[in-house]
Amino acid sequence: MRFEKLNDDKIRITLNKEDLAKKDINIHDFMSSSIESQDLFFDMLDKAEKEIGFVTKDYQIRIEALAVTSGDFIITVTRSLPNSVHKETGSSKKSVSYKPRIKIKRKQMPIDTANALYAFPSFEDFCQFCNFLQNHKIPYTTIAQSVSLYEYKNSYYFVLENINVHYTHLKKLFSNITEFATYLTFSSLWVNKMKESGKLIMKNNAIRTCLKYFK
């Protein structure tokens, strides 16, 4: 876990998979609003105060978490005083005790991109996503020219290439997928490496294949 102060009210925290493993938290839990992830965030804030003097008591906290292809997580923490808190220099008034309120913003894929990459913690998570699409009657056959699933270093990577920008449910699809998977910045170099070293689980239309054989 590495801390970097960007300005007086903003810091950046770099977290790796080993940091999550120590807390027994998987990728899906971390990117959701689970109790375990909330505890981890408060633990990070305590360490930030000790290591770089970033105090969050009496502040409202906003956290933005972004997963990158290296496996690390880049977390930006911004603090701001809520309207109910007043600090007056030289005044006898005391600041109101205020427990930090955390708002977590998950990175979503820009809908005008040609390719996309998502990491599913397990094959079961991918199947749940596919069933979600079917249960909510979201068409999936024309999402992209290539829709594949790979296994690489104990994670499952969902690769969409040549996305159909005219697909009418695109925004809805990518809004819902973050409930099951983590959006990663698409890197052709990294994807090619994954294709060479990883295992191809499903190709062409991974969603359709999953629904056909793994309902």
Backbone as a chain_set.jsonl record, in Angstrom:
{"seq": "MRFEKLNDDKIRITLNKEDLAKKDINIHDFMSSSIESQDLFFDMLDKAEKEIGFVTKDYQIRIEALAVTSGDFIITVTRSLPNSVHKETGSSKKSVSYKPRIKIKRKQMPIDTANALYAFPSFEDFCQFCNFLQNHKIPYTTIAQSVSLYEYKNSYYFVLENINVHYTHLKKLFSNITEFATYLTFSSLWVNKMKESGKLIMKNNAIRTCLKYFK", "coords": {"N": [[0.846, -1.184, 0.0], [0.695, 2.088, -1.003], [1.145, 5.569, -0.422], [0.39, 8.812, -1.651], [0.545, 12.26, -1.659], [-1.471, 14.513, -3.266], [-2.555, 17.106, -3.192], [-3.544, 19.539, -0.666], [-6.047, 18.516, 0.028], [-6.383, 16.097, -1.234], [-5.407, 12.783, -1.932], [-3.507, 10.013, -3.289], [-3.791, 6.529, -3.368], [-2.103, 3.542, -3.8], [-2.927, 0.279, -4.277], [-2.415, -3.192, -4.047], [-3.104, -6.637, -5.156], [-2.198, -8.294, -3.154], [-2.511, -6.769, -0.897], [-5.287, -6.764, -0.686], [-5.705, -9.474, -0.273], [-4.684, -9.863, 2.264], [-6.687, -8.839, 3.812], [-8.642, -10.568, 3.238], [-10.364, -10.076, 1.046], [-12.008, -10.076, -2.052], [-11.809, -9.078, -5.578], [-14.37, -8.366, -6.498], [-15.779, -7.805, -4.101], [-14.279, -5.661, -3.217], [-14.756, -3.64, -5.128], [-17.373, -3.171, -4.707], [-19.933, -1.991, -2.432], [-19.473, -3.313, -0.018], [-19.434, -4.42, 3.439], [-16.921, -5.293, 4.207], [-15.216, -3.988, 2.374], [-15.675, -1.342, 3.082], [-14.59, -1.324, 5.663], [-11.921, -1.736, 4.988], [-11.365, 0.632, 3.594], [-11.586, 2.55, 5.67], [-9.479, 1.698, 7.233], [-7.364, 2.282, 5.505], [-7.542, 5.073, 5.51], [-6.847, 5.648, 8.141], [-4.174, 4.834, 8.126], [-3.204, 6.61, 6.227], [-3.348, 8.994, 7.607], [-1.452, 8.575, 9.609], [0.912, 8.132, 8.129], [1.245, 10.183, 6.138], [0.042, 12.386, 7.205], [-2.619, 12.988, 6.526], [-5.514, 14.05, 7.497], [-8.805, 13.0, 8.283], [-10.886, 13.304, 10.022], [-13.927, 14.878, 10.873], [-14.394, 15.498, 8.247], [-15.988, 15.172, 5.032], [-15.763, 12.384, 2.906], [-14.715, 11.397, -0.318], [-14.268, 8.69, -2.417], [-12.577, 7.378, -5.186], [-12.181, 4.578, -7.094], [-10.062, 2.767, -9.196], [-9.298, 0.08, -11.266], [-6.361, -1.232, -12.706], [-4.536, -2.68, -15.478], [-2.228, -3.888, -14.538], [-2.891, -5.125, -12.265], [-2.987, -3.697, -9.99], [-4.708, -1.303, -7.839], [-5.837, 1.939, -8.198], [-6.518, 4.45, -6.055], [-8.229, 7.332, -5.414], [-8.531, 9.757, -3.002], [-10.572, 12.24, -1.774], [-11.105, 14.979, 0.335], [-13.54, 16.998, 2.063], [-15.04, 19.684, 3.878], [-18.153, 19.299, 5.424], [-21.252, 21.199, 5.296], [-22.246, 21.359, 7.828], [-20.164, 21.537, 9.543], [-18.062, 23.741, 11.248], [-15.203, 25.66, 11.474], [-13.504, 27.933, 13.373], [-10.945, 30.11, 13.682], [-9.45, 31.12, 16.683], [-11.865, 31.218, 17.974], [-14.229, 30.281, 20.541], [-15.812, 28.24, 19.894], [-16.371, 24.806, 19.243], [-15.48, 22.353, 16.82], [-17.906, 20.391, 15.122], [-18.342, 16.993, 15.881], [-17.765, 14.672, 13.407], [-18.33, 11.85, 11.576], [-16.456, 10.44, 8.989], [-17.986, 10.264, 5.821], [-18.188, 7.981, 3.353], [-18.047, 8.017, -0.113], [-18.163, 5.97, -2.824], [-16.883, 5.828, -5.998], [-17.117, 4.067, -8.89], [-15.135, 3.196, -11.644], [-16.283, 3.484, -14.947], [-16.674, 2.186, -18.278], [-15.926, 4.245, -21.091], [-18.514, 4.93, -23.376], [-18.02, 5.257, -26.04], [-15.884, 3.864, -26.955], [-13.797, 1.518, -28.793], [-12.984, -0.979, -27.941], [-13.11, -3.139, -25.038], [-12.346, -4.168, -21.678], [-12.784, -6.387, -19.026], [-12.498, -7.653, -15.686], [-13.406, -10.578, -14.128], [-13.936, -11.933, -10.932], [-14.382, -14.671, -10.644], [-15.416, -17.62, -12.498], [-18.04, -18.179, -11.987], [-19.067, -15.664, -11.355], [-19.044, -14.489, -13.862], [-20.945, -16.093, -15.15], [-23.209, -15.393, -13.685], [-23.505, -12.764, -14.47], [-24.118, -13.118, -17.201], [-26.569, -14.459, -16.97], [-28.002, -12.449, -15.77], [-28.266, -10.607, -17.876], [-29.905, -12.099, -19.589], [-32.187, -12.545, -17.966], [-33.117, -9.963, -17.639], [-33.809, -9.356, -20.116], [-31.964, -8.177, -21.93], [-30.577, -7.675, -24.986], [-27.835, -9.495, -26.427], [-26.432, -10.436, -28.579], [-25.414, -8.754, -30.53], [-23.468, -7.101, -29.511], [-20.673, -6.786, -29.867], [-18.067, -7.384, -32.298], [-16.292, -9.379, -31.578], [-16.49, -11.329, -28.729], [-15.084, -12.481, -26.02], [-13.852, -14.836, -23.521], [-11.282, -15.226, -21.184], [-9.031, -17.105, -19.153], [-6.682, -16.122, -16.819], [-3.991, -16.046, -14.739], [-5.53, -16.788, -12.444], [-7.816, -15.217, -12.654], [-10.707, -14.15, -14.511], [-11.047, -12.894, -17.696], [-12.926, -10.729, -19.578], [-13.252, -9.954, -22.82], [-14.002, -7.529, -25.148], [-14.08, -6.757, -28.472], [-13.979, -4.502, -31.21], [-16.465, -3.069, -30.762], [-19.949, -2.65, -31.198], [-21.08, 0.354, -31.884], [-23.59, 1.2, -32.404], [-25.279, -0.342, -31.016], [-28.109, -0.437, -29.144], [-28.435, -0.835, -26.419], [-26.074, -0.32, -25.156], [-25.07, 1.549, -23.201], [-26.59, 0.825, -20.969], [-25.775, -1.804, -20.645], [-23.0, -1.592, -19.978], [-23.232, -0.185, -17.675], [-24.382, -1.943, -15.917], [-22.639, -4.12, -15.829], [-20.554, -3.552, -14.107], [-21.415, -4.316, -11.655], [-20.719, -6.882, -11.412], [-18.144, -7.267, -12.365], [-14.786, -5.911, -12.795], [-13.837, -2.946, -14.343], [-11.198, -2.553, -16.624], [-8.51, -0.649, -17.959], [-8.179, -0.742, -21.398], [-5.555, -2.325, -23.003], [-3.773, -3.015, -25.792], [-1.298, -4.306, -25.958], [-1.105, -5.618, -23.47], [-3.402, -7.241, -23.566], [-2.809, -8.893, -25.74], [-0.649, -10.269, -24.667], [-1.955, -11.619, -22.633], [-3.614, -13.259, -24.149], [-1.731, -14.916, -25.296], [-0.472, -16.143, -23.104], [-2.517, -16.884, -21.409], [-5.575, -18.817, -20.928], [-7.934, -19.645, -23.316], [-11.3, -19.554, -22.781], [-13.912, -19.174, -23.776], [-14.909, -18.252, -27.048], [-15.644, -15.846, -29.657], [-18.695, -15.462, -29.18], [-19.034, -15.195, -26.116], [-20.999, -14.802, -24.179], [-23.394, -15.916, -25.192], [-22.544, -18.577, -25.44], [-22.066, -19.241, -22.783], [-24.665, -19.05, -21.677], [-25.849, -21.083, -23.03], [-24.587, -23.461, -22.184], [-24.08, -23.283, -19.437], [-26.21, -22.617, -17.657]], "CA": [[0.0, 0.0, 0.0], [1.551, 3.265, -1.138], [0.401, 6.817, -0.299], [0.966, 9.973, -2.339], [-0.267, 13.456, -1.434], [-1.627, 15.282, -4.502], [-2.664, 18.47, -2.688], [-3.948, 19.539, 0.739], [-7.301, 17.792, 0.247], [-6.494, 14.933, -2.125], [-4.276, 11.863, -1.951], [-3.635, 8.825, -4.12], [-3.338, 5.306, -2.703], [-1.92, 2.413, -4.706], [-3.223, -0.95, -3.543], [-2.265, -4.37, -4.925], [-3.927, -7.792, -4.796], [-1.72, -8.843, -1.89], [-3.144, -5.964, 0.159], [-6.658, -7.258, -0.553], [-5.657, -10.835, 0.253], [-4.449, -9.774, 3.709], [-7.981, -8.544, 4.425], [-9.558, -11.608, 2.754], [-11.35, -9.4, 0.208], [-11.763, -10.301, -3.474], [-11.981, -7.899, -6.427], [-15.779, -7.981, -6.561], [-16.123, -7.177, -2.831], [-13.586, -4.375, -3.116], [-15.372, -2.646, -5.986], [-18.757, -2.975, -4.292], [-20.043, -1.255, -1.17], [-19.592, -4.31, 1.03], [-18.934, -4.019, 4.757], [-15.477, -5.55, 4.232], [-14.511, -2.936, 1.638], [-15.778, -0.13, 3.897], [-13.59, -1.446, 6.731], [-10.605, -1.545, 4.382], [-11.204, 2.055, 3.303], [-11.317, 3.252, 6.923], [-8.127, 1.311, 7.625], [-6.458, 3.061, 4.66], [-7.579, 6.466, 5.968], [-6.054, 5.707, 9.383], [-2.759, 4.75, 7.752], [-2.86, 7.849, 5.525], [-3.139, 10.027, 8.633], [-0.195, 8.295, 10.299], [2.083, 8.162, 7.253], [1.446, 11.457, 5.429], [-0.669, 13.467, 7.888], [-3.884, 13.307, 5.854], [-6.55, 13.902, 8.525], [-10.154, 12.939, 7.711], [-11.888, 13.555, 11.056], [-14.774, 16.053, 10.609], [-14.477, 15.743, 6.809], [-16.708, 14.243, 4.155], [-14.749, 11.72, 2.083], [-15.113, 10.782, -1.584], [-13.245, 7.759, -2.876], [-12.707, 6.88, -6.55], [-11.319, 3.403, -7.24], [-9.86, 2.345, -10.584], [-8.424, -1.076, -11.45], [-5.512, -1.137, -13.899], [-4.187, -4.001, -15.999], [-1.117, -4.462, -13.782], [-3.441, -5.814, -11.098], [-3.074, -2.735, -8.896], [-5.873, -0.438, -7.768], [-5.496, 3.325, -7.948], [-7.604, 5.009, -5.263], [-8.102, 8.758, -5.16], [-9.335, 10.155, -1.849], [-10.757, 13.693, -1.684], [-11.825, 15.36, 1.549], [-14.153, 18.324, 2.068], [-15.816, 19.916, 5.085], [-19.595, 19.447, 5.184], [-21.803, 22.485, 5.732], [-22.567, 21.339, 9.25], [-18.946, 21.665, 10.337], [-17.498, 25.089, 11.178], [-13.973, 25.849, 12.232], [-13.21, 29.354, 13.442], [-9.691, 30.366, 14.379], [-9.579, 32.06, 17.774], [-13.217, 31.173, 18.522], [-14.419, 29.297, 21.588], [-16.643, 27.168, 19.352], [-15.691, 23.558, 18.889], [-15.999, 21.751, 15.589], [-18.842, 19.302, 15.336], [-17.777, 15.675, 15.606], [-18.383, 14.203, 12.166], [-17.715, 10.625, 11.078], [-16.305, 10.52, 7.534], [-18.938, 9.54, 4.991], [-17.452, 7.558, 2.16], [-18.755, 7.813, -1.369], [-17.283, 5.213, -3.716], [-17.2, 5.963, -7.413], [-16.457, 3.03, -9.686], [-14.822, 3.603, -13.017], [-17.038, 2.813, -15.995], [-16.077, 2.292, -19.59], [-16.511, 5.227, -22.006], [-19.35, 4.165, -24.308], [-17.637, 5.496, -27.429], [-14.633, 3.171, -27.216], [-13.915, 0.399, -29.733], [-12.696, -2.227, -27.233], [-13.298, -3.063, -23.593], [-11.766, -5.273, -20.921], [-13.303, -6.503, -17.664], [-11.987, -8.783, -14.915], [-14.358, -11.237, -13.245], [-13.203, -12.676, -9.891], [-14.554, -16.108, -10.826], [-16.262, -18.011, -13.629], [-19.417, -18.075, -11.499], [-19.472, -14.257, -11.487], [-19.342, -14.265, -15.274], [-22.229, -16.754, -15.434], [-24.261, -14.579, -13.068], [-23.689, -11.606, -15.35], [-24.826, -13.581, -18.404], [-27.955, -14.732, -16.583], [-28.615, -11.146, -15.529], [-28.644, -10.08, -19.185], [-31.043, -12.86, -20.096], [-33.35, -12.322, -17.104], [-33.602, -8.59, -17.84], [-34.117, -9.238, -21.546], [-31.018, -7.27, -22.587], [-29.98, -8.387, -26.128], [-26.389, -9.601, -26.291], [-25.809, -11.044, -29.764], [-24.816, -7.751, -31.424], [-22.692, -6.16, -28.688], [-19.362, -6.542, -30.483], [-17.673, -8.38, -33.301], [-15.657, -10.472, -30.843], [-16.803, -11.316, -27.293], [-14.364, -13.674, -25.565], [-13.533, -14.967, -22.102], [-9.992, -15.869, -20.961], [-8.565, -17.3, -17.775], [-5.277, -15.707, -16.757], [-3.541, -15.798, -13.366], [-6.63, -16.997, -11.494], [-8.93, -14.31, -12.887], [-11.369, -14.354, -15.799], [-11.057, -11.623, -18.409], [-13.967, -10.595, -20.589], [-12.67, -9.066, -23.829], [-14.899, -7.124, -26.229], [-13.313, -6.071, -29.511], [-14.818, -3.942, -32.271], [-17.789, -2.892, -30.17], [-20.975, -2.075, -32.068], [-21.478, 1.632, -31.28], [-25.013, 1.411, -32.675], [-26.036, -1.225, -30.126], [-28.946, 0.51, -28.386], [-28.383, -1.086, -24.973], [-24.662, -0.252, -24.774], [-24.909, 2.269, -21.937], [-27.205, 0.001, -19.924], [-24.931, -2.979, -20.469], [-21.768, -1.267, -19.271], [-23.594, 0.308, -16.356], [-24.706, -3.1, -15.078], [-21.552, -5.092, -15.732], [-19.689, -3.211, -12.982], [-21.919, -4.993, -10.464], [-20.174, -8.238, -11.418], [-16.749, -7.293, -12.793], [-14.005, -4.68, -12.662], [-13.406, -2.382, -15.616], [-9.76, -2.325, -16.755], [-8.134, 0.116, -19.131], [-7.814, -1.666, -22.477], [-4.202, -2.187, -23.54], [-3.569, -4.052, -26.81], [-0.087, -5.046, -25.608], [-1.413, -6.508, -22.353], [-4.394, -8.211, -24.026], [-2.089, -9.863, -26.572], [0.132, -11.098, -23.754], [-2.909, -12.49, -21.958], [-4.063, -14.26, -25.125], [-0.627, -15.855, -25.513], [-0.129, -16.874, -21.881], [-3.709, -17.334, -20.707], [-6.358, -19.917, -21.497], [-9.188, -19.216, -23.932], [-12.423, -20.332, -22.257], [-15.002, -19.061, -24.754], [-14.575, -17.285, -28.073], [-16.67, -15.307, -30.569], [-19.786, -14.901, -28.385], [-18.914, -15.878, -24.832], [-22.258, -14.715, -23.432], [-24.3, -16.92, -25.75], [-22.009, -19.906, -25.088], [-22.289, -19.439, -21.342], [-26.088, -19.29, -21.446], [-26.226, -22.356, -23.651], [-24.043, -24.62, -21.505], [-23.848, -23.1, -17.995], [-27.36, -21.999, -17.005]], "C": [[0.886, 1.24, 0.0], [0.695, 4.54, -1.142], [1.14, 7.961, -0.988], [0.024, 11.169, -2.162], [-0.287, 14.307, -2.702], [-1.781, 16.774, -4.213], [-3.177, 18.401, -1.257], [-5.17, 18.672, 1.02], [-7.465, 16.554, -0.63], [-5.225, 14.09, -2.061], [-4.56, 10.712, -2.909], [-3.048, 7.645, -3.361], [-3.238, 4.203, -3.755], [-1.998, 1.136, -3.89], [-3.061, -2.127, -4.501], [-3.096, -5.541, -4.409], [-3.495, -8.405, -3.472], [-2.329, -8.087, -0.714], [-4.579, -6.427, 0.4], [-6.668, -8.644, 0.098], [-5.456, -10.83, 1.768], [-5.742, -9.52, 4.468], [-9.047, -9.562, 4.016], [-10.712, -10.994, 1.959], [-11.008, -9.69, -1.253], [-12.069, -9.04, -4.273], [-13.413, -7.418, -6.419], [-16.21, -7.277, -5.28], [-15.527, -5.778, -2.741], [-14.282, -3.288, -3.93], [-16.861, -2.451, -5.696], [-18.76, -2.192, -2.992], [-20.222, -2.224, -0.011], [-19.023, -3.781, 2.334], [-17.425, -4.197, 4.82], [-14.701, -4.451, 3.521], [-14.557, -1.625, 2.411], [-14.742, -0.157, 5.016], [-12.187, -1.221, 6.194], [-10.345, -0.074, 4.092], [-10.893, 2.848, 4.572], [-9.921, 2.927, 7.444], [-7.098, 2.095, 6.813], [-6.388, 4.507, 5.115], [-6.779, 6.636, 7.257], [-4.563, 5.685, 9.072], [-2.302, 6.015, 7.037], [-2.592, 8.967, 6.518], [-1.798, 9.834, 9.329], [1.024, 8.513, 9.409], [2.326, 9.511, 6.584], [0.635, 12.607, 6.021], [-1.97, 13.889, 7.241], [-5.029, 13.006, 6.818], [-7.932, 13.925, 7.869], [-11.251, 13.161, 8.75], [-12.601, 14.876, 10.762], [-14.9, 16.385, 9.13], [-15.424, 14.745, 6.142], [-15.699, 13.694, 3.159], [-15.371, 11.16, 0.807], [-13.965, 9.927, -2.081], [-13.554, 7.285, -4.293], [-11.697, 5.751, -6.727], [-11.265, 2.965, -8.698], [-8.884, 1.174, -10.627], [-7.637, -0.9, -12.74], [-5.019, -2.53, -14.263], [-3.014, -4.651, -15.276], [-1.603, -5.274, -12.594], [-3.555, -4.907, -9.894], [-4.398, -1.976, -8.947], [-5.402, 0.963, -7.412], [-6.694, 3.98, -7.273], [-7.317, 6.483, -4.995], [-9.066, 9.141, -4.049], [-9.374, 11.678, -1.777], [-11.567, 14.009, -0.436], [-12.404, 16.767, 1.404], [-14.985, 18.462, 3.327], [-17.289, 20.045, 4.746], [-20.095, 20.77, 5.734], [-22.052, 22.545, 7.222], [-21.357, 21.525, 10.145], [-18.356, 23.056, 10.155], [-16.256, 25.144, 12.05], [-13.621, 27.329, 12.206], [-11.971, 29.566, 14.288], [-9.912, 31.397, 15.463], [-10.952, 32.062, 18.416], [-13.298, 30.104, 19.592], [-15.263, 28.131, 21.121], [-15.784, 25.956, 19.015], [-16.302, 22.987, 17.625], [-16.903, 20.578, 15.934], [-18.174, 17.974, 15.005], [-18.509, 15.07, 14.412], [-17.644, 12.986, 11.676], [-17.623, 10.684, 9.564], [-17.352, 9.685, 6.803], [-18.259, 9.236, 3.671], [-18.396, 7.372, 0.985], [-17.799, 7.137, -2.333], [-17.757, 5.359, -5.151], [-16.418, 4.926, -8.189], [-16.283, 3.488, -11.121], [-15.642, 2.797, -14.01], [-16.39, 3.076, -17.348], [-16.731, 3.394, -20.407], [-17.284, 4.505, -23.099], [-18.971, 4.382, -25.774], [-16.325, 4.793, -27.794], [-14.861, 1.969, -28.133], [-13.729, -0.95, -29.054], [-12.907, -2.036, -25.73], [-12.749, -4.315, -22.932], [-12.29, -5.239, -19.485], [-12.715, -7.731, -16.991], [-13.077, -9.303, -13.989], [-13.567, -12.035, -12.205], [-13.28, -14.187, -10.071], [-15.422, -16.382, -12.04], [-17.737, -17.895, -13.235], [-19.936, -16.638, -11.624], [-19.83, -13.936, -12.939], [-20.69, -14.878, -15.645], [-23.398, -15.963, -14.856], [-24.551, -13.347, -13.916], [-24.476, -11.993, -16.602], [-26.294, -13.847, -18.109], [-28.71, -13.439, -16.294], [-29.098, -10.539, -16.845], [-29.89, -10.782, -19.71], [-32.315, -12.578, -19.278], [-33.957, -10.939, -17.278], [-33.84, -8.282, -19.311], [-33.26, -8.169, -22.252], [-30.354, -8.044, -23.73], [-28.45, -8.395, -26.044], [-25.681, -10.098, -27.553], [-25.107, -10.038, -30.666], [-23.975, -6.726, -30.667], [-21.387, -5.777, -29.384], [-19.057, -7.658, -31.478], [-17.049, -9.599, -32.642], [-15.928, -10.299, -29.353], [-16.229, -12.595, -26.7], [-14.113, -13.647, -24.059], [-12.239, -15.761, -21.962], [-9.761, -16.073, -19.468], [-7.079, -16.983, -17.743], [-4.943, -15.338, -15.316], [-4.701, -15.761, -12.378], [-7.754, -15.976, -11.585], [-9.49, -14.578, -14.28], [-11.561, -13.007, -16.481], [-12.028, -11.668, -19.589], [-13.503, -9.536, -21.589], [-13.692, -8.799, -24.936], [-14.105, -6.306, -27.231], [-14.231, -5.684, -30.67], [-16.279, -3.843, -31.812], [-18.722, -2.192, -31.152], [-21.517, -0.795, -31.414], [-22.956, 1.936, -31.507], [-25.901, 0.486, -31.838], [-26.799, -0.36, -29.125], [-28.873, 0.328, -26.873], [-26.962, -0.951, -24.416], [-24.456, 0.403, -23.403], [-25.446, 1.453, -20.771], [-26.341, -1.208, -19.607], [-23.72, -2.662, -19.613], [-22.018, -0.634, -17.908], [-23.811, -0.862, -15.401], [-23.543, -4.066, -14.886], [-20.634, -4.816, -14.541], [-20.192, -3.777, -11.663], [-21.313, -6.389, -10.335], [-18.665, -8.27, -11.678], [-16.097, -5.924, -12.6], [-13.557, -4.204, -14.036], [-11.904, -2.122, -15.587], [-9.5, -1.499, -18.014], [-7.61, -0.832, -20.209], [-6.427, -1.324, -23.014], [-3.964, -3.328, -24.519], [-2.368, -4.926, -26.476], [-0.384, -6.064, -24.514], [-2.4, -7.596, -22.772], [-3.724, -9.288, -24.881], [-1.253, -10.816, -25.716], [-0.778, -12.09, -23.045], [-3.382, -13.604, -22.895], [-3.0, -15.32, -25.352], [-0.392, -16.75, -24.296], [-1.336, -17.436, -21.139], [-4.407, -18.471, -21.433], [-7.675, -19.375, -22.047], [-10.313, -20.133, -23.454], [-13.582, -20.349, -23.25], [-14.639, -17.995, -25.77], [-15.809, -16.88, -28.878], [-17.841, -14.671, -29.812], [-19.855, -15.649, -27.061], [-20.217, -15.863, -24.044], [-23.23, -15.796, -23.896], [-23.845, -18.331, -25.372], [-22.265, -20.229, -23.629], [-23.757, -19.792, -21.071], [-26.55, -20.625, -22.019], [-25.786, -23.558, -22.807], [-23.956, -24.498, -19.978], [-24.986, -22.357, -17.292], [-27.494, -22.502, -15.577]], "O": [[1.721, 1.421, 0.887], [-0.352, 4.586, -1.788], [2.365, 8.058, -0.913], [-1.161, 11.083, -2.486], [0.758, 14.77, -3.159], [-1.202, 17.607, -4.911], [-3.242, 17.314, -0.682], [-5.318, 18.148, 2.124], [-8.569, 16.023, -0.753], [-4.113, 14.614, -2.127], [-5.706, 10.47, -3.288], [-1.962, 7.734, -2.787], [-4.183, 3.965, -4.508], [-1.24, 0.936, -2.941], [-3.519, -2.065, -5.642], [-3.718, -5.448, -3.351], [-4.315, -8.968, -2.746], [-2.627, -8.672, 0.328], [-5.037, -6.479, 1.541], [-7.535, -8.947, 0.917], [-5.991, -11.686, 2.473], [-5.886, -9.93, 5.62], [-10.21, -9.438, 4.398], [-11.876, -11.338, 2.163], [-9.851, -9.566, -1.654], [-12.533, -8.045, -3.716], [-13.669, -6.216, -6.343], [-16.921, -6.274, -5.335], [-16.164, -4.84, -2.262], [-14.388, -2.147, -3.482], [-17.529, -1.659, -6.361], [-17.707, -1.779, -2.507], [-21.035, -1.982, 0.881], [-18.24, -2.832, 2.35], [-16.72, -3.373, 5.404], [-13.65, -4.024, 3.998], [-13.584, -0.87, 2.401], [-14.092, 0.851, 5.292], [-11.357, -0.594, 6.853], [-9.239, 0.418, 4.313], [-10.03, 3.726, 4.555], [-9.259, 3.783, 8.03], [-6.079, 2.527, 7.353], [-5.315, 5.111, 5.114], [-6.109, 7.651, 7.445], [-3.784, 6.423, 9.675], [-1.164, 6.452, 7.205], [-1.71, 9.797, 6.299], [-1.09, 10.802, 9.609], [2.05, 9.016, 9.868], [3.472, 9.947, 6.469], [0.545, 13.678, 5.42], [-2.388, 15.037, 7.39], [-5.463, 11.861, 6.944], [-8.202, 14.762, 7.008], [-12.429, 13.203, 8.397], [-11.957, 15.874, 10.441], [-15.448, 17.429, 8.776], [-15.627, 13.632, 6.626], [-14.875, 14.439, 2.628], [-16.426, 10.526, 0.849], [-12.825, 10.385, -2.158], [-14.667, 6.839, -4.57], [-10.498, 5.947, -6.531], [-12.297, 2.811, -9.35], [-7.778, 1.26, -10.094], [-8.187, -0.468, -13.753], [-5.08, -3.449, -13.447], [-2.824, -5.861, -15.393], [-0.836, -6.02, -11.985], [-4.148, -5.286, -8.884], [-5.11, -1.999, -9.951], [-4.662, 1.154, -6.447], [-7.772, 4.056, -7.863], [-6.286, 6.831, -4.42], [-10.267, 8.884, -4.138], [-8.33, 12.329, -1.724], [-12.594, 13.381, -0.18], [-11.837, 17.616, 0.716], [-15.57, 17.488, 3.801], [-17.647, 20.826, 3.864], [-19.424, 21.393, 6.557], [-22.073, 23.621, 7.819], [-21.493, 21.657, 11.362], [-18.169, 23.503, 9.023], [-16.265, 24.727, 13.208], [-13.458, 27.912, 11.135], [-11.955, 29.236, 15.474], [-10.502, 32.446, 15.204], [-11.186, 32.848, 19.334], [-12.539, 29.136, 19.57], [-15.424, 27.146, 21.841], [-14.642, 26.072, 18.569], [-17.503, 23.124, 17.388], [-16.683, 19.87, 16.917], [-17.517, 17.843, 13.972], [-19.736, 14.972, 14.416], [-16.45, 13.065, 11.385], [-18.628, 10.956, 8.907], [-17.569, 8.522, 7.143], [-17.813, 10.139, 2.964], [-19.403, 6.669, 1.074], [-16.733, 7.677, -2.628], [-18.904, 5.047, -5.471], [-15.187, 4.911, -8.148], [-17.177, 4.086, -11.72], [-15.693, 1.569, -13.928], [-15.661, 4.05, -17.534], [-17.957, 3.491, -20.431], [-16.766, 3.56, -23.694], [-19.548, 3.749, -26.658], [-15.726, 5.094, -28.827], [-15.978, 1.463, -28.238], [-14.251, -1.959, -29.529], [-12.883, -0.915, -25.222], [-12.692, -5.383, -23.541], [-12.247, -4.206, -18.817], [-12.461, -8.74, -17.649], [-13.609, -8.559, -13.165], [-12.623, -12.74, -12.561], [-12.354, -14.906, -9.696], [-16.087, -15.482, -12.551], [-18.579, -17.551, -14.064], [-21.101, -16.421, -11.958], [-20.787, -13.211, -13.212], [-21.481, -14.267, -16.363], [-24.459, -15.878, -15.475], [-25.703, -12.939, -14.062], [-25.392, -11.28, -17.011], [-27.165, -13.499, -18.907], [-29.912, -13.345, -16.543], [-30.211, -10.018, -16.92], [-30.814, -10.14, -20.212], [-33.392, -12.394, -19.845], [-35.159, -10.753, -17.092], [-34.042, -7.134, -19.706], [-33.758, -7.376, -23.052], [-29.624, -8.998, -23.46], [-27.846, -7.404, -25.633], [-24.452, -10.171, -27.582], [-24.282, -10.43, -31.492], [-23.793, -5.604, -31.139], [-21.042, -4.599, -29.478], [-19.694, -8.711, -31.492], [-17.252, -10.725, -33.095], [-15.632, -9.251, -28.781], [-16.81, -13.669, -26.852], [-14.153, -12.598, -23.418], [-12.102, -16.837, -22.542], [-10.242, -15.303, -18.637], [-6.307, -17.511, -18.543], [-5.542, -14.427, -14.745], [-4.834, -14.83, -11.585], [-8.571, -15.883, -10.668], [-8.816, -15.167, -15.125], [-12.163, -12.094, -15.916], [-11.945, -12.531, -20.463], [-13.378, -8.361, -21.243], [-14.183, -9.727, -25.579], [-13.524, -5.28, -26.881], [-15.13, -6.432, -31.053], [-17.183, -4.444, -32.393], [-18.324, -1.258, -31.848], [-22.327, -0.867, -30.49], [-23.511, 2.831, -30.87], [-27.127, 0.53, -31.943], [-26.188, 0.369, -28.343], [-29.215, 1.244, -26.124], [-26.686, -1.424, -23.313], [-23.748, -0.136, -22.551], [-24.827, 1.397, -19.708], [-26.193, -1.591, -18.447], [-23.435, -3.363, -18.642], [-21.11, -0.558, -17.081], [-23.468, -0.782, -14.222], [-23.479, -4.758, -13.871], [-20.005, -5.737, -14.019], [-19.482, -3.729, -10.658], [-21.385, -7.005, -9.272], [-17.985, -9.205, -11.254], [-16.757, -4.932, -12.289], [-12.968, -4.966, -14.803], [-11.394, -1.536, -14.632], [-10.201, -1.646, -19.015], [-6.706, -1.629, -19.958], [-6.16, -0.194, -23.422], [-3.953, -4.491, -24.117], [-2.402, -6.139, -26.682], [0.024, -7.222, -24.604], [-2.25, -8.751, -22.374], [-4.044, -10.47, -24.751], [-1.161, -12.01, -26.002], [-0.424, -13.257, -22.874], [-3.53, -14.753, -22.478], [-3.32, -16.488, -25.575], [-0.146, -17.949, -24.429], [-1.199, -18.358, -20.334], [-3.901, -19.013, -22.416], [-8.436, -18.726, -21.33], [-10.282, -21.34, -23.693], [-14.159, -21.399, -23.529], [-14.118, -16.942, -25.402], [-16.868, -17.5, -28.782], [-17.965, -13.446, -29.807], [-20.621, -16.599, -26.9], [-20.51, -16.813, -23.318], [-23.817, -16.505, -23.078], [-24.667, -19.179, -25.025], [-22.634, -21.351, -23.283], [-24.048, -20.725, -20.323], [-27.521, -21.216, -21.547], [-26.506, -24.552, -22.715], [-23.778, -25.505, -19.293], [-24.727, -21.541, -16.408], [-28.41, -22.094, -14.862]]}, "num_chains": 1, "name": "protein.A"}
